[in-house]
């Protein structure tokens, strides 16, 4: 089974529920959240290497808090 790394470079922004979304580097699906183990669209296994969602500010960068 193929596994792809999700890094902070794949951060895709926030939506109205203030969830942090990422983009799959394999197929481009932009609906991934950090609790997903597999891509919703292509099914590739995800290996997360991102900062904790609580560390991230609304702009996607590390919070100063």
BELWO-V43513 format. One record per residue. N is the residue number from 1. PHI is phi as a letter, one per 30 degrees, with the letter a starting at -180 (* if undefined). BURIAL is b if it has 16 or more other C-alpha atoms within 10 Angstrom, else e. D_FIRST is the distance of its C-alpha to the first C-alpha in Angstrom with 2 decimals. Layout:
N,PHI,BURIAL,D_FIRST / N,PHI,BURIAL,D_FIRST
This chain:
1,*,e,0.00 / 2,d,e,3.80 / 3,b,e,6.52 / 4,c,e,10.08 / 5,d,e,13.37 / 6,c,b,16.01 / 7,c,b,19.43 / 8,d,b,22.97 / 9,d,e,23.00 / 10,d,b,20.94 / 11,e,b,23.63 / 12,c,b,24.91 / 13,j,b,27.97 / 14,c,e,29.55 / 15,b,e,30.58 / 16,d,e,33.50 / 17,c,e,32.03 / 18,h,e,31.57 / 19,c,e,27.86 / 20,c,b,25.87 / 21,c,b,23.38 / 22,b,b,20.74 / 23,c,b,19.23 / 24,d,b,15.59 / 25,d,b,15.57 / 26,d,b,13.19 / 27,c,e,15.27 / 28,j,e,18.31 / 29,e,e,18.34 / 30,c,b,21.04 / 31,c,b,21.00 / 32,d,b,18.65 / 33,c,b,20.37 / 34,d,b,19.68 / 35,c,e,19.11 / 36,d,e,16.07 / 37,c,e,12.71 / 38,b,b,10.92 / 39,d,b,12.55 / 40,d,e,15.22 / 41,c,e,15.23 / 42,c,e,11.95 / 43,i,e,9.64 / 44,d,b,7.49 / 45,d,b,7.32 / 46,c,b,10.69 / 47,c,e,12.27 / 48,d,e,15.96 / 49,b,e,18.63 / 50,b,b,21.56 / 51,d,e,25.08 / 52,e,e,25.94 / 53,e,b,26.97 / 54,d,e,30.42 / 55,d,e,30.91 / 56,d,b,30.30 / 57,d,e,33.38 / 58,d,e,33.74 / 59,d,e,33.36 / 60,j,b,29.91 / 61,c,e,31.45 / 62,e,e,32.15 / 63,d,e,35.02 / 64,d,e,38.30 / 65,d,e,38.87
